[in-house]
Amino acid sequence: MKQFTQSQVLQAREHVTPEIIEALIANNSDVMSNPVLVPETGCATWNHYFFCPDHSVRLIWDRHSPGLHHCPIDHASFAGEPYDGAWWRWLNGLNAKACYELAVLWLLTNEPHYLSKVRDILMQYAKYYPDYQEHGGIPYNGPGKANAQTLCEANCHTDFARGFDIIRTTLIEEEDQYIAERLLRSGAEFLMKHRCNQIHNHEVKISAAVGIIGAVLGDKRYLEFAVNSQYGLRYQLEHALMPDGLWFEGSLHYHFYALQGFFTYEKVARNSGYSLLETAWYPKMLSVPLSQLMPDMTLPKINDCVNGQEKLTHTDIYEFAWWHYGTPEYGQLLKQIYSQHPRNSIDALFYGQALPSTPLLPPQKTLHIAESGLTIIRNKPGQAICIKHTPYGGEHDHYDRLGLTVFNHGRAIFPDLGTTGYGAPLHYGYYKNSFSHNTLCINGRNQAPANPYVVAYREENGTVQLITEVEWKSTPLIPDSKTRIEWDAEAYKDVVYRRNITAKDDLLIDIITVDNPHAQEINTSYLINATPPEAEYTTALFPHTIATDAVPIAAPVKLSWQSPDKFNIYCFSAGKSVLFQGKGPNNPSTSELTYLTMRSKEQRVIHITVTDFSGNDDIDMKIENEYLLVTVNALAAHSIPLISNQESY
């Protein structure tokens, strides 16, 4: 067995509890409680199709209902494609997971019925897999055989191989060869054929699966391809990380998704001669998310992040990292996670070490990484102001350069919504779009790719100021990664967009300046997750959103909100801009949030938003000699030039 040493197995058996056994059984109940069911044809498609088109929530998966599926919100029924194929994809995933987890159960308990179930699943897939027809149709994704994309093929084969590795010594020679050749080698050859030439989380997972099969079967051709070929694991680490170690796609979910692929490989192949554990890349990837945590210990929901994926619960990664590297903050993170969840994972059994006495706490210091493009201003406990100035990250990016997320009192009041299942209509129709973010949207169209830069950054006497800029005059550097064009380059042609953020105590000043030479319709929005002022919504604002009639903002307009504490927002523009209060889908779309959108067609647009988180201060503002002057309780607080690069307080 390649994964665990004898001492690790003995440790796991010594520390296993009835609760852990029961949890593993419960997690695999659909497989354990029913006869083995394996598709005889390649009928499975994509799990992202298994979403309600009306509510953007995952449908209820029922082991006994492959042809009829229900929404958990209103119990509406769905049948046929794409839902049936997605049902089979879910089943393939459960079968693959059971191959690994039931093999572990057998290793822990020596009970033969777990072993029999794993053997039967592997033999059934080995019977049918070579004859599955290649199929796909997922945009910008390679095809599959058991499933509809190469990534899903890799994920299933990873668990098939890990389960096979554990039970292999119990198989007779004919069974061993049958599974190794018809399932594992057949799968590895397919994955090698369809791995794409790009930096991407998919290619990490595909390479990892090939490498795991290579390690289990002792095939160096597979290991060499997985690790050292162009676009293999080493290449991905060399080319797909930003300077601080953040994964280039800019999504914290996909940062961990890639890291999960790397570490699943390392757990099997670390003694193969093809390990990358001693390089500098993994520690950077492990540490960078811990500096980006929000006050509620979640990760920023920037770019593609389905609800729940922002939660930092990756014990499969950090148990192994704590065991191998011994870095204190990894142990402290585990301590924090296990303050809310039982320590009953497989990785805790086999790699678990004693934890530190203190848990990891939310970061208190402001984070500013100009090269990687994320700034999180932390003025006080429970508050975080996150500005996204990351370079364009490809397929899983959202079109929200210079996007803003704000937490106050530990909750997101100006949220990034993340997204829903990729097969749900609102994924491309709403959540990924510029208009559904706290940023600039022109003509209701999506921002074209661009790479922002930092104009100025200062911390002084408790005040933090960040000025970032993005322009659509030059051709941006695009990552070596496939993407789908969902933007309007013509709408943003020659536009320069600058965001000047100043934060101190309970005051947030946000000055947006847009050079708009072709007089396009400029929209800058705040999405607000709080109880809004009373309003009558009468007009369309953006897709899926409606708004009040427009009001002028040549003088500051004050609006008050409850979240649950009161806070005030002031909107102001010296030009001819107007303000809409709107409402649109939250995430999930079964609830709503509020929009504040300022709109103008002037060639130089200045939109000013001032937020008083205290809800009590008397804020006044005016523009004088090209400066924004802000007073708090009749005392001069900030004097900020509207245009100049030389900012002052």
N, C-alpha and C positions, 0 to 999 in steps of 0.2 A: 504493500500500500504506500502510495506516494504522499498522501496528505498529512497523515498523523504518525508520529513515532509511537512506539510501544509505551513510553512513559506518558505521552499525552493521552493515550487511550486509558491507561490506568488512572491518571488524574481525573479524566472525565467520569469514569465509572465511580470513582471515590466521591465526587462532588455532585453527581446527579441526584435529584430529588423526585419524589412522586409527582410534585407539581410540574416539574420540567417535562417528565414523561407524558403527563396528561396534556400539557400544552402542545407538545409535538404531535400527539395523536389527534387533538382537536384541530390543529392547523392542517391536517391531512385527512379529515374525516370524509370528505367527498370521495376520496380514492379508497380509503380503508373500508368504508361502510358499503361499498358497492363492488360488483364484479368489474374486472379490468375492462375498460372501454378505450380502444385506440382506433382512430379513424382509418378506414381501409383505403381511402383515397386522400389526396391532398386538398381537402375541402376547407381547411382553416384559413382565415384571412388575417384580420388586424384587430387587436383589442381596442383601439381607439374608435372603432365603429360601434362599440357596445355602449352607446350613450343615447339618452333621450334627446331627440332633435328640438323639443320644445323647452325643456328645462336645463339642458346641458349637464345633466347628472348621469352617472353610470347606472345602467339598467340592473335589475336584480338577476343574478346568475343562478339558475336552478338546474342542478345535475339531471333532473328527471324531465326537463322541458327543453330539448334542443331546438324546437321549432316555434316556441311561443315565449315571448319575453315581456317583462312589465317594468314600467317606470315606478320608482319608489315614491314619487310625489303624488301622482294622481291615479296610479295603477293602470294607465293606458297600455294597450297591448301592441306589440310589434312582432311581425313575422317575416320570413323571407330574408333576402339579402338587403343590406349588409350585415344584418343582425345574426343570422344563423352561422355564417362563416366566422364571425367574431366569437360566438359561443364555443365553436370548436377550437378556436385559438386559445380561449381561456382554459378549456379542458387540456389541451396540450401542455400549457403552462403548469397546471395542477399535477399532471402526470410526471412531468420532468422534475418539479420540485419534490414530489413524493419519492422519486428515484433516489434523490440525495438524502432527504430527511428521514425516510423510512430505513434507508441503509444505515444512517447514524443510529436510529432507534435499535436496529438489530445489533450494532456494534456495542451499544450501551447495555442491552438487556439479554442478548443472545437468544431472543425469542424467535422461533423459525417462521412465524406467519409474516413478520416484517420482511424477512429475507425472501420469502416466496413471492410476495407482492412485487418487490423490486425486480426479481428475476423475470416474472411474468410480463411486467411492463416493458422491460428492455427487450425481451424476446419478441413481443408483439410488434414493437416499433422496428426491430431488425427485420421482421418478416415483411412489413409493408414499405419501409422507407425507400429502398432503391427504386420502387415503381411509382412513388408519388410524382405527379407531374409538376414541373416547374411552373410557378405562377406568381403574379405580383400585382402591379397596377397601383402601388403606393407611390405617389409623386416623389421623385428624387431619392428613391430607395431601391436597392437591388432586390431581386426576386427571392422566393423561398421555395421549399418543397413541402415540408410539413405545414408551414405557415406561409404568409404572403410577403414577407420581407426577410432579407438576409440577417438582419439584426435579431429577429425573433428566432430564426433558425439557430443562431449562435447561442442565444440564451438557453434554449432547450438543450442543445448539445453539451453545454457546460455542465448542466445538472445530470444529464445522462452519463457523461464521462466520470463525474465525481461519484455518483452512485455505483457505477461499474467498478471503479477503483476500490471501493470499500468491500464489495462482495466478491471480487474476482476470484479469490482463493477458494471459494465454495463451488465454483462452476466446474463442470466437466469440460474437457478440452473442446468438444464440439460446440457447446454453448459459448465458451469464451471466444472461439474463432467466429462464430455466427454473429455475435454482437459486435466484436471488434471490427470485422470486415464490413458487414452490411449496414451497420448503424454508425459507428464512430468514424471509420475511415471514409465511408461514403459521405458522411456529413462534412468531414474535414476537407475532402477534395472539392465538394460543392462550395464551401465557405472560401477556400483559396481562390476558386475561379471567380467568385462574385464580390470579393472585397474590393472596394473602390479606391482609386488613387486620389485620396483627399485626407486632410486632417478632420477628424470627426469622432464623436463618441461611438458611432456605429463601428468604425474601423478598430477602435480599441476593443470593443466587445467581441468582434469577429476574430481579431488576432488572438485575443485571450482564449477563446474557445479552441482555436487550432492549437495553440500552445499547450493547453491543458490536455487535449487528446494526445499531443506529441509526448508530453511528460508521462502520461498514464501508459501509453503503448511503447514508450522508449524509442520513439521515432524522431531522430534529430532533424530530418528534413522538415517536419512540421514545426519544430522548435525554432529552427533557423528562419523559416518564413515568418513565424509569429513575432519574433523579437527583432531580427536584424535586417529584414528586407525593407525596401522603401515603403513607407506608410505603415510599417509594423510598430510594435510597442515602443521601441527605442526612438524611432523617428517621430512618433506622436509626442513623446515627452520633450524632444528637442525642438519641435516646431509649433506645438499647439498650446504652450503655456505663455502667459503674460509674465512680465518681469517679477512680479511678486508670487507667482505660482498659480494664479487663477486660470482656469480653463478658458480658452479663447472664445468660446461661445457665449460667455458672459452670464450664463444662467447658473446659479448655484446648484440647482437640481442636476444639471448636466455635468457640472464639476464633479459632484459625488457619483453620478452615474458612470462617468469615465473612471474615476478612482476605484469604484467598486469592481470594474472590469480588470484593472491592473492588479488589485489585491486578490481577487478570486484566482487569477492566474498564479500569483506569487505563493499563495497557500499550497498549491499543488506542485509548483515547479521550482521552489526556492532552492532545492538541492540538485537541480538538473544541470547546473553549469550555465544556465541561461537566465538567472535572476538579475533584476535591476534594483534590488533592495538597498544596495550600498551606494547608489547614486544620490545626488543632492535633490533630485526632482520630487520624490515622494514626500519628504519632510515639509517642503514648501507647500505642496498641495494639501497636506494635512493641516497645516497651521493657518493658512490664509483665511479660511472661512471663519475661524474662531475670532478673528479681529473684526469681522463684518457682522457679527450678531446684533440683532435688534434688541430693544429693552425686554421683550418677552422671550428672548432666547431663540427666536426664529431667525431664519436667513432672509435677506432681501428677496422679494418675489420678482426680481427683474427678469425680463425675457420669459421664455416658456417655462412655466411652473404651475402645474395643476394643483388645485387646493390640496393641502396636506404635505406636498413635497417640500414646502419651506421649513418643515419641522426637522430639527437636527437630532435624529434618532438612529444614526448610522453606527450601531454597535458592532455590526459585522466588520466594519472598517477599523474602528478605533480600539476594539479588543485586540485585534491583530497588531495594530500599530503600537499600542501600549506594551504588548508582549515583546515585540521586536526592538522598538526604539527606546522605550522607557522614558519618553519625554513627559515631564510632569503634567503639562496642560492636557495631554491626551487622557491621562488617568483622572484628572479633575473633571473633564467633560463627561466621562463615564459615570463618575460619582454624581454629577448633576442629572444625567439621564435616569440613573437608577433611583434617584429620589422620587421619581414619578412612575417608574415602571419596574417590574421585577427583573432581576438579573438571571434570566432563564434561557438565554440564547445558546445555540450550538457553539458559537465562537467563545462565549464566556466559559463554557465547559472545557474546551480544548486549549484555549490560549489564556484563560483568565488568570490575572495576577491580583494581589492585594491592591486595593484602591487607596488613594490619598485620603486624608481625614477631612479635607475641605473640597467643596464642589467648585466648578468653574462658574464665575459670576458674569453678568452682562458687562461688556467692556465699558469703561467710563471715559477713556481718552478719545479725542477726535481722531479719526482716521483720514489721511489724505495720501493717496497713491496716484500721482499724476500720470505715470506711464500706463498703468492698468485701467485708470479711468473711473475710480470710485472714491467719493468723499462722503464720510458720515460724520456730521457735526453732532457732538454730544455735549450740550451745554449743562445738563443737569440730569440726575437720575430719572429714568422713565421717558426721556426725550431723545429723539434721534432725527436728524434731518439728512436724508440720503440723496445725493445728486449723482445721477448716472451720466458720466462722460466717457464711457467705454468706447473703444473702437468697434466698428461694425463686426458682428460675430457670426454672420451666416444664417443658416436655415432657422435656427431657434432664437434668433434675435427678435425683438419687437422694435417697431419704428418710432422710437421715442428718445432720440438723442437729447441730452440735457433734461431727462425726466427727473421728477421729484417725488420722493416718498417721505412722509413725516409721521413720526410717532409722538404722541404726547400722553402722559400718564400711563405709559406701557401699552398703548394700543394705537393702531394705524388710523389716523384721522384723515390724512391725505394719502390714500393707499395706492400701491401698484396692484392691480387686480390679478396679475398672473394670467392664467388661461384655463380652459376646460379641455376635455378630450379632443384630440386633433380631428376626429371624424365628426364632431358636433358642429352644426352650422355657425355657432357664435365664435368658434376659434378663429377662423379667418374673417368672419363677418363682423366681429366686434372686438374681441379681447386683444388681438395682435396689433390693432390699428393705432395710428397716431392720435386720433380724436379721443380714444378711451384711456389716455394717459395725461399726466400733469405736465404738459409740454406744448410745443408748437405744432399746429396742424394747418396746412394751407389748402384752401379750396375743398376741405373735407377729405383730402387725399393723404396717402401715407408718405412719410419722409423717405427720400432716397438714401441709400447708404452714404455715410460720411463719417469722418474720424475727428471728433472734437479735440480741442487742446485747451490747456489751462492758460489764461491770460495773467492771472494774479491770484495769490493765496497768502492770507495773513492771519495770524493769531496774535492778539494784543489786548491786554487788560480785560480778558473775558469776552472779547468780541472776536468772532471768526468771520472772515470774508473770503468768498470764493467767486472768481469771475471766470467763466468758461465760455467758449465760443465754438461754433461749428458753421462751416460755410459750404455752399453748393456751387462754388465757382470752379474748383479744380476737380480732377478725377481722383477719387479716394483709392487707397489701397484696399483691395478685397481679399479676404483670407482664401487660402487654397482649399476651398470647400464648396460643395454644391449648394445652391440655394434656389428658391423660386421667387420670381419677380412679382412682388405685390405692392410696388411703389410707383410714384408718378414723378419721374425725374424732371419733366417739363414744368410742373407746378413749382418746384423748388429751385429752378434755374437761377443762378446769380444771387440767391438770397444769402444773407449773413444773419445769424441768430446768436445773440449773446444773452447770457443769464448771469446776473450779478446778485449773489446771495449774501446777506449780512444777517448774522444771528447773535443775539446776546440775551441772556436770561430768558424771559418769556416773550421776546420780540423777534419776529422773523420778517425781514424786508427782502422782497423779491422784485428786482427790476429786470424786465425782459425788454430787450431792444432788438428790433428786426429791421434790417435794410431790405426793402421790398421794391426793387427797381421796376418790376413789371406790374405793379399795382394789383397783386393777387389778393384774395381774401385771407387775411391773417386771423387765425383763431388761437388763443392761448387759454388753456383750461386748468381748473383745479377740480379734481374729483374728491368729494367730501363725504366721509362715512360718519355722519352725525345727524341729529335731528335738525332739519332746516327751518328757516323762517316760513311762515305761511305764504303760499303762492298759488296762482292759477296758471296752469300750463296749457298753452294754446297753440303753439307752433312747433314744427319740426326743427330740431337743431342739427343732429347727425343721425345716421342710421340707428334705430332702436332707442333714440332719445327724443324727448320733447322739452319745450322751454316756455318761459314767460315771454311776454313782449319785451323788446329791447328797451333799456333805459340808458341815458347818456351818463358818462362818468368824467366829464370835464371838471367836476368837483368830486371829492372822495365820497364813495357810497359805503356805508357801514352796514354789515349784516352780522347777526348774532346766531350762534349755534350751541347745541347741547351735546356733550359727548363723554360721559354724562355731565361733566362740568362745563360751564359756559366758556366760550371763547369767541372773539370778534375778528372779522375779516374786513379789511378796507380795500376797495378797488378804485383805481384812479388812473387817468390818462390825460395828458395835456392836449391831446389831439381830438380827433373826431370819432374815437372809439365808442362802442356801445357794449353794454353788459347784459348777458342772458343768465337767468337762473334756470337750470334744467334738471331733469332726472333721467336716469337710465339704469340698465342692469348692473347689479353688484355681482359678486361671485360667491355662491352660485346665483344664477339669474332669477331664482325664485324670490330674491329681495332686490331692493333698489338703493341707489345712492344719489347724491346731488351733484350737479355740475355747476360751476361758475365759469362762464366763458366770455372773454373779452374779444371783440371782433373789430377789424378795421381793414380798409383798403389803401391806407396812406402809404407813401413810399418810405417813410421813416415812422415806424410804429414804436411807441413806448408804453408798455403796460406795467403798472405797479400794483403789487399786492402786498399788503402789510397784515400780518397775523399777530394778534395779542392773545397769547395762550392763557394769560391770567384772567381775561374777561372783565377786568376791573379798571384797567388804566384808561386814562383820557388821552387818546392818540390824535395828533393833528399832523397834517403834512401839506407841503406846498412845493412848487418848483420855482426856483429863483436863480437867475443867472446860470442856467444849465445844471443846477444842483437840486437834488431832492433833499429838502429839509424836513426832518421828522422830530416832533417834540412829544415827550411823554410826561403827562401831568404838568404841562406848561413849562417843562424844562427841556432845553435843547439836548437831543440825544444823538442824532446822526446827521451828518452832512455828506451826501454821496454824489459825486459827479455822475451825470447820466451817460456820458459818452467817453470821457477820457480814460486812458489806460492807467493813469496815475490816480488811484483811489485814495481817499482819506476819510477819517471819521469826523 
